Amino acid sequence: MTSLAHRRLYLCVGLRDDMSTFLPAVLRGGVSVVQIREKAATREAIAQGAALMQKVCREFDVPFIVNDDPTLAYDLAADGVHVGQDDTSVATCREILGDAAIIGLSTHAPAEFAAALNEPVDYRSAGPIVPTPTKAGRPGTGIDYAVACQRTSDQPVYVTGSVDVDTLPALREAGLTHFVVVRALTTARDPEDAARRLSEAILARP
C-alpha cells in the first residue's frame, strides 16, 4: 500500500469553473493530496471534471482521490478512493481497485476508528473536530479524539474540520500532523499563497 507519511496537506474540493488555474496554484503552494468531493453534479460532470484534475495532479506527482465512487476511480485510473462509514465497503473498494490503490476511510467516533484499524486502508480521517458547513449537521469530535486516533495508528490520520492557518498552531501543538483543508483554500483570494502558508504552518515546529 502507498505511504502518505510525508503528504500532510490534503485538499478536498468540488467542481470549479476555474479548476485549470486553481488546482495548479494550490499544488505549487504545497498541497500534496487532492480529493474530488462533489455532491450536486451529475456523474458525467464529475467524471469530466475529475479527468482534468487527475491530469494536473499527475503533472505535479500528487495523488488524486475520488470521493465515494470506486468504480469511477477505476474508470479514470485515479490513484484511489475515499469512503465514509455508509459508503461502499473498504473490502469492495480494494477488490475493484487492487492492492496498489490508495483507500481512505472517514471516522467520527472511537468505535468507528477502532473498527477502521482492521480495514486494509492507507489512511483514516478523524473529525470534524469542530462543526463545519462541509459536513452540515455533524457535531464536532474535539481535538482529543483526533489525537487519540493518531496515537493508535501506524498510518496517517488526517484531521478534518475548519483547519486553517489560525487553528493549525494548536493542532500541531497537540501533536497532530496530517490535515484535510477545504474552505481555507477554496475560498482564498490567492490560493497559491494560502496553500503555501498552510504548508509552512504544518511543517513548523510546534
C-alpha positions as CSV (number, residue, x, y, z in Angstrom):
1,M,0.0,0.0,0.0
2,T,1.1,3.6,-0.7
3,S,2.8,5.6,2.1
4,L,1.3,9.0,2.7
5,A,3.6,9.8,5.7
6,H,5.1,12.9,4.1
7,R,1.9,14.1,2.3
8,R,0.5,16.2,5.0
9,L,-1.7,18.9,3.3
10,Y,-4.8,17.2,1.7
11,L,-7.3,19.3,-0.3
12,C,-10.9,18.2,-0.6
13,V,-12.6,20.2,-3.4
14,G,-15.7,20.1,-5.6
15,L,-16.1,21.1,-9.2
16,R,-14.9,24.7,-10.0
17,D,-15.1,26.7,-13.2
18,D,-11.5,27.9,-12.6
19,M,-10.1,24.4,-11.8
20,S,-7.5,24.7,-14.6
21,T,-5.8,27.6,-12.7
22,F,-6.9,26.9,-9.1
23,L,-5.5,23.4,-8.9
24,P,-2.0,24.1,-10.2
25,A,-1.9,27.1,-7.9
26,V,-2.6,25.1,-4.7
27,L,-0.2,22.4,-5.8
28,R,2.5,24.9,-6.3
29,G,1.8,26.1,-2.9
30,G,2.2,22.7,-1.3
31,V,-1.0,20.7,-1.4
32,S,0.2,17.0,-1.6
33,V,-3.1,15.0,-1.9
34,V,-6.2,16.0,-3.8
35,Q,-9.7,14.6,-3.5
36,I,-12.7,15.5,-5.7
37,R,-15.8,15.6,-3.5
38,E,-18.8,16.8,-5.4
39,K,-22.4,16.0,-4.3
40,A,-24.5,18.2,-6.5
41,A,-23.4,17.4,-10.1
42,T,-24.1,14.5,-12.3
43,R,-21.8,11.6,-12.5
44,E,-20.9,12.6,-16.1
45,A,-20.0,16.1,-15.0
46,I,-17.9,14.8,-12.1
47,A,-16.1,12.4,-14.4
48,Q,-15.2,15.2,-16.8
49,G,-14.0,17.5,-14.0
50,A,-12.1,14.6,-12.4
51,A,-10.3,13.8,-15.6
52,L,-8.9,17.4,-15.8
53,M,-7.9,17.3,-12.1
54,Q,-6.2,13.9,-12.5
55,K,-4.1,15.3,-15.4
56,V,-3.0,18.2,-13.4
57,C,-2.2,16.1,-10.3
58,R,-0.1,13.8,-12.4
59,E,1.9,16.7,-13.7
60,F,2.7,17.5,-10.1
61,D,3.2,13.9,-9.0
62,V,0.4,14.3,-6.4
63,P,-2.1,11.5,-5.7
64,F,-5.7,12.1,-6.9
65,I,-8.5,10.6,-4.9
66,V,-12.2,10.2,-5.9
67,N,-14.8,10.5,-3.1
68,D,-17.3,7.6,-2.6
69,D,-17.1,6.1,-6.0
70,P,-14.6,3.3,-6.5
71,T,-16.0,2.4,-10.0
72,L,-15.4,6.0,-11.2
73,A,-11.9,5.9,-9.6
74,Y,-11.3,2.7,-11.6
75,D,-12.6,4.1,-14.9
76,L,-10.4,7.2,-14.5
77,A,-7.4,5.2,-13.3
78,A,-7.3,7.5,-10.4
79,D,-4.9,6.9,-7.5
80,G,-7.6,5.9,-5.2
81,V,-10.9,6.4,-3.4
82,H,-12.1,7.8,-0.1
83,V,-15.2,6.4,1.5
84,G,-17.3,7.2,4.6
85,Q,-19.0,4.9,7.1
86,D,-22.1,4.5,5.0
87,D,-20.5,4.2,1.6
88,T,-19.1,1.3,-0.4
89,S,-17.1,-1.0,1.9
90,V,-13.4,-0.9,2.0
91,A,-13.2,-4.6,1.0
92,T,-15.2,-3.8,-2.1
93,C,-13.1,-0.8,-2.9
94,R,-10.0,-2.9,-2.6
95,E,-11.5,-5.6,-4.8
96,I,-12.3,-3.1,-7.5
97,L,-9.1,-1.0,-7.3
98,G,-6.5,-3.6,-6.3
99,D,-3.7,-3.6,-3.7
100,A,-1.8,-0.6,-5.2
101,A,-4.7,1.9,-4.9
102,I,-4.9,4.4,-2.1
103,I,-8.0,3.9,0.0
104,G,-9.1,6.2,2.8
105,L,-11.9,5.9,5.4
106,S,-13.7,8.5,7.4
107,T,-14.2,8.1,11.1
108,H,-16.2,10.2,13.6
109,A,-16.2,8.3,16.8
110,P,-13.9,6.0,18.8
111,A,-15.7,2.8,17.9
112,E,-15.6,3.7,14.2
113,F,-11.8,4.3,14.4
114,A,-11.2,1.1,16.3
115,A,-13.0,-0.8,13.6
116,A,-11.1,1.1,10.9
117,L,-7.8,-0.2,12.3
118,N,-8.7,-3.6,11.0
119,E,-9.5,-2.3,7.5
120,P,-7.0,-2.5,4.6
121,V,-6.7,1.2,4.1
122,D,-3.8,3.6,3.6
123,Y,-5.1,6.3,5.8
124,R,-8.0,7.3,8.0
125,S,-9.6,10.6,8.7
126,A,-10.8,11.8,12.1
127,G,-13.3,14.6,12.7
128,P,-14.7,17.0,12.0
129,I,-13.0,18.3,15.2
130,V,-15.5,21.2,15.1
131,P,-18.8,21.5,13.3
132,T,-18.3,22.6,9.7
133,P,-20.6,23.5,6.7
134,T,-18.8,20.8,4.7
135,K,-20.5,18.2,7.0
136,A,-23.7,20.0,7.8
137,G,-25.4,18.7,10.9
138,R,-22.5,16.6,12.2
139,P,-21.3,17.6,15.6
140,G,-17.6,18.2,16.3
141,T,-15.5,15.4,17.8
142,G,-13.0,17.6,19.5
143,I,-9.2,17.6,19.2
144,D,-8.7,14.9,21.8
145,Y,-10.5,12.4,19.5
146,A,-8.1,13.1,16.7
147,V,-5.1,12.9,19.0
148,A,-6.2,9.5,20.3
149,C,-6.7,8.2,16.8
150,Q,-3.3,9.2,15.7
151,R,-1.7,7.6,18.8
152,T,-3.2,4.2,18.0
153,S,-2.5,4.3,14.2
154,D,0.7,3.4,12.4
155,Q,-0.7,5.1,9.3
156,P,-1.6,8.8,8.7
157,V,-4.7,10.2,10.4
158,Y,-5.9,13.2,8.5
159,V,-7.7,15.7,10.7
160,T,-10.9,17.4,9.3
161,G,-12.9,20.4,10.4
162,S,-12.1,24.1,10.0
163,V,-8.4,23.6,9.5
164,D,-6.7,26.9,8.6
165,V,-3.6,29.0,9.5
166,D,-5.2,30.2,12.7
167,T,-6.2,26.8,14.0
168,L,-3.1,24.9,12.9
169,P,-0.7,26.0,15.7
170,A,-2.9,24.5,18.4
171,L,-3.4,21.4,16.3
172,R,0.3,21.0,15.8
173,E,0.9,21.7,19.5
174,A,-1.4,18.8,20.2
175,G,0.8,16.5,18.1
176,L,-1.4,16.3,15.0
177,T,0.5,16.1,11.7
178,H,-1.9,15.5,8.7
179,F,-4.7,17.8,7.7
180,V,-7.6,18.0,5.3
181,V,-8.4,21.5,4.1
182,V,-11.5,22.8,2.3
183,R,-12.6,26.4,2.8
184,A,-9.1,27.7,3.7
185,L,-8.2,27.1,0.1
186,T,-11.4,27.0,-1.9
187,T,-12.4,30.5,-0.7
188,A,-8.9,32.0,-0.7
189,R,-8.3,35.1,-2.8
190,D,-4.8,33.9,-3.5
191,P,-4.9,30.1,-3.5
192,E,-1.2,29.5,-4.0
193,D,-0.2,31.9,-1.2
194,A,-2.9,30.3,1.1
195,A,-1.6,26.8,0.3
196,R,2.0,27.9,1.0
197,R,1.1,29.5,4.3
198,L,-0.8,26.3,5.3
199,S,2.1,24.1,4.3
200,E,4.5,26.2,6.3
201,A,2.3,26.1,9.4
202,I,2.0,22.3,9.1
203,L,5.8,22.0,8.9
204,A,6.6,24.5,11.6
205,R,7.9,23.1,14.8
206,P,5.0,23.1,17.4
